[in-house]
Amino acid sequence: MRHCAEPGVLPGPDRAAHSRRNGRRPRDRSQSVTKPRVHISVTRVGALVAAALALAVVTLMSLRIGSFSVSTADAVNAVFDYSPESYEETVVRSLRIPRTIIGIGVGAALGVAGAAMQAVTRNPLAAPSILGVNSGAAFGVVTAVFFADFTHPFQFIWFAFAGGLAASLAVYAISSAGQGGVSPVKLVLAGVVVSAVLGSWLTALLLLDQQTLDIVRFWLAGSLAGRDINVFLSVLPFLIVGAACMVTLGNQLNVLSLGEDTARSLGMRTNSMRALVILLVVVLAASSVAVAGPIAFVGLAVPHMVRAVSGPDYRWVLAFSLCIGPVLLLGADISGRVVIRPSEVQVGIITALVGAPFLIFLARQRRIADL
């Protein structure tokens, strides 16, 4: 039965024909749908360019600011036209450039790992440390120093990497036991348990041997200062491969963040995908901790800062995290250099001081349950 149109209103086909007879083109409804999407994409691209510019500015500041400041010209010359006769350029070249490069790599890795961790667990308070990476890396380093008398940071790196990987595997094995396999809640609980056990072992070793404490306490504070660029270059392939693979999984993370049932109904093998993402998180986080020591709250804070601009789409969240992570870490490092100049505060302490109030703020927000 054909429905009658309202008085004075032509049916759809007649309305289009009437518009053509009067010289007017019918309105293309697809344009009204496409324009907002194009506008959002342009806005995101512009914001991403702004984030890249912010990273460039912070990088320049990191080269200029320290126990004493150098001019922009000296900082640029140290990179492109180095003169060994210049003391300022020598300081920038030998100390600040390696420190800045390490900060960029570690910040990007922790930012991407934190965003992926929050997607996998569907927990906005999640961070790579939930997998026990920080405590596992510290456990590996302290155990190596205590039993093997290792003293050089280059010797720490592989024990830190192995410890973080072993702790994460233990967390995943515990969380996958029982019915239902791995779930976000079981993953978090297993991470808390493993971190507590490793933390008690770590404390016991440090109390038993003062020499071990003296060797590792600077590394345990988390710092970019005094790190050997060769140590960073050793883990750089892991960082590049891990970040590149993670960025390609943006769509899969979007599906995972919808929930277990929804992801399975869309044909995703959730356990396999979750295991792959967790493996990449471990590679990124363990490499970062091995180089710079345990640095807290970067992986927690960066995704929240990014979502305010990018929205919940993890394709954009991961891209922004690659820029905002280094900006946050280098900014904290610069603050640590000037707060008690000419001495400095380790970046791990600065991020903890800033991150604790940020965590409290997040925990008090009612909307925090929605990613």
N, C-alpha and C positions, 0 to 999 in steps of 0.2 A: 504494500500500500504506500502510495507516494504522499509524503508529508507536504503540507502547504507551507509556503514561506510566509514570514511575517508581512503584514501590510506595508507596502512601500519599499520592501527589500527584495531584490532579485535573487533567485537561486544562483549558486556558484557559477555554472557554465554561462547562464544568461548574463550575469554580472560581468564576466570576462568579455563576452561578445559586445555588450553595451559599451564597455571601456574602449574596445578596439574601434567601434563605430564612431565614437566621439574623439578619436585621435589620441587617446591615452593608453599607455601600455599597462597591462595588469601588473600588480605589485608582485615581485619575486620574493616569496617568503624565505627562500634559502639564504638571501642576503642578510636578513635580520638575524638568522641563526649563526651565520659565519662571522659576521663582524665582531661580536663579542669575543669569539675564540681568537680571531686575529689580533684583536686589541690586547687580550691577555698574553698571547705569545710575544708580541712586541714589547709589552711591559716587562715580561720576564727576561727577554734578551737584553733590554736596556739595563735592568737591575744587575744582570750577570756581568755586563761590561763595567758597570759601576763597582761591583765587587772586585773585578780584576784590577781596576785602577786603584782601589783601596789597598789591594795587596802590593801593588807597585810602590805606593806611597809608604806603606809600613816597611817594606823592604829597604827603601832608601833611608828611612829613619833608623832602622836597625844598623845600617852601615855607618851612620853618622854619630849616633848617641852611644855613650859608654861611660867609663870612668872619666874620660874627657871627650869633648865633642870635636868633630872635624867638619870642615866645610863641605858643601855639596860637591864642589869642584874636586876636592881631594878624594871624596868617596867615589865619584864617577871615574876619575883618573886611575884609581886603584884597580878598577875593573877593566877599563879599556886601554889605558895608557900608563901602565905601572912604572914607577921610577924607584928603584931600590934606595936612592939617596934621600928620599922623603920619608921622615919618621912616621908622619900621619898615614901616608899611603901604605907603609909597611905594616902598621897596626891593622888597618882595614883589610889588607890582603891576607895576612897570616892568621888573624884572630876573628874578625867580624864577618868576613865572607863565609868561611866554613860554618860558623855559628848560625848565620842567617839561612844558608842552604839547608842545614839540618833542621832548623825550625820550620821551614816551608814543607819539607818532606814529612816530618813527624806530624805537623799540624794537619796537613791534608789527609794523611792516613788515619789519624784519630777521628777526624770529622766524618769521613766516609764510613769508618767502622761503627761509630756511634749511631749514625742514621740507619745503617743496615740492622744493627742490633735492636733498635726500637721497632723496626718493621717486623722483624722475626718474632719478637716476644710480644708485640702489640702493647708494649709498656713504655709510656713516655718518660719514665725515670730510669730506663735501661741504659747501660753503657758497656763498653768492652770489658770492663773489670768484672761484670757479672759472670763472665765465662771463666774467671779465675786467672786471667792472663797476667795481671799485675802481680798477684801473690805468687803465681807459679814462676814467673821470671825472677822475682826476688828470691824465691826458694832455690832456684837453680844457681844463681850467682853466689849466694851465701854458702850453700853447700860446697860449691867448687872452691871457694876461698878457704873454708874451714878444713876440708879434707885434703885438698891438693895444693894449698898455698899459692894459688894464682893471685897475681897482684896487678897485672896490666889490663886496662879496659878492653883491649882487643881479645883477650882471653875470656872476658866476661860474656861477650856478645852471643856466642853459640850456646853457652849454658843458660843464658837468659832466654834465648829463643826456644831451646829444648824444654826448659821448665815451663814456659808459657804454653807451649803446644801440649805437653803432657798433662798439665792441669786442665786445659780445655777439653782434651779427650776424656779425662776422668769425669768432668762435669757432664759431658754429653752421654757417656756410658751410663752414669747414674740416672740421668733424667729420662733415658730411653728404656730403662728397666720397668717391668710391670705392664699392666694393661694400658692400651691406648698409645704406647710409644711416647715420643717426645712431645711435650706440650709447653707453652710459655711459662706456666706456673711452676711445673716441675724443673724447668731449666733454671729459673731464678733460684729456687730453693736449693738445688744441687750446687749452684755457684756459691751460694752463701756458706754451705757446709764445707765445700772444698777449700774455700778461702780461709775459713776459720781454722781448719786443721793445718794448712800450710803456714798460716800466721803464727800459730802456737809453736810450730817447729822452728820457724825463723827466729822468734823471740828467744827460744831456748839456746840456739846456737850463738846468738849475739851476746847473751848473758854469760855463756861459758867461756868465751874467748874475746878479750878486749882488742886484740890485734885484728881479728875479723871485723869487729865493729868499726875500727879506725879506717880500714881499707874500703869498706862498702858504704859507709854512712853518707858520703857525698853523692854516690850513685843513687842511693835509696831516696834522697831528697828530690830527685828529678831535676835535671838541669841541662841547658844547652851549652853552658860554658865548659871549656876545656875538653870538649869531645873531639876525638880524632876524625878528620874527614874520611880517612881510609876505612874506619869502622862503619861509617854511614854508607860508603860506596859498596861495602860488602853486602849490605842488606838492600841496597837500592833496587836490584832486580826483583826482589820479593815485593817491594812497595809498588813498583810500576805494574807488575803483572796483577797483583791483588787489586789495585785501584782500577785498572783498566777492565778487568773482569767484572768487578762490582758495578761499575757504571753501566755496563751492558745489561745488567739484571734489573734495571729500573722498573720495567713492566711487571716482572715476576714479583718484585717486592710490593708493588701496588696490589697485586692479587693476594699475596700473603697477608697484607695488612687488613684485608677485608674479613679475615677469620677463617678458621679451619674448614667449616662446612661449605662456605661459599667458594673457597679456593678449590676444594675437591669437586664441587659441582661444576666448576669451569674446566675440569680435566687436569688439574695440576696434581702431580705427585708431591704432596706437601712435605713428607718426611725427607725425600731425596733433595728437594729444593732447599729446605731448611738446613740440611747437613752441608750442602754446598756453600750457602751463604755464611754459615758459622765457620766453615773452614777458611773462607776468605777473610772473615773478621779476625780470626786467630792469626793468620799470616800478617795482616796489616798491624794489628795491635802488638803482637810479639816482636815484630821487627822494630817498631817504634820504641817499645820499652827497652829492648836490648841496646838501643843507641843512646837514648836520653834518660832512661830510668822511668819509674812509675810516675806519670803525670796525670793527675786526676781532673775530672770535670770537663775537659775539652770535648770528649766524646759525648757527654751529656748535654752540654750547653749549645754546641754548634747546631744540631738539628733543630732545636727550638728557635734559635735566632734565624735560621734559614727559612723555616716554614712561615714566618711572619711575612716573608717576601714571595716565596715560591709557591706557597700553598702545599697541599698534601701530596702532590704528584711526586713520587720518588725519583722519576727521571730528572726532574729539576732539583729536587732536594740534594741528590748526590752531586750534581754539577756545581751547585752553589757551595756545598760543603768543601769541595776541593779548594775553593778560594777563601771562604770564611774561616775554615780551620786554621790555616797559616796566619791569617790576620789576627785572630784571637790569641794564638800562641806567641807570635812575635810581639804583639802588643803587651802581653803579660811579661815577656822577657825584657822588653824595653823599660817597663815600669820597675822591674826588679833591679835594673842597672842604676836607676836614678834615685830610688827612694832613700838609700843611705849612702850615696856617693861619697867617696870613691869606692867603697865596698859595694856589694850587691847581694840581693836576695835571690835564691834559686827560683826558677820559674814554676817548679812544682809547688812551692809554698804560696806563691802569688795566686796561681789558679785555684788552690784549695781555699785561700782566704776569700776570693771572689766567688768561687763556686758554691760554698756552703750557704750563703744567703740566697743565692739563685735557686738552689735546690729547695730551700724552705719556701720560697715564693712559689715555685712550681707545685709543691705539695699542697699548698693552700688554695690553688685554683680548682674550681669545680669542673671546669671544662677539660682538665688534664686527662681524663679517661678517654677522650676522643682524639684519635690521631688524624 
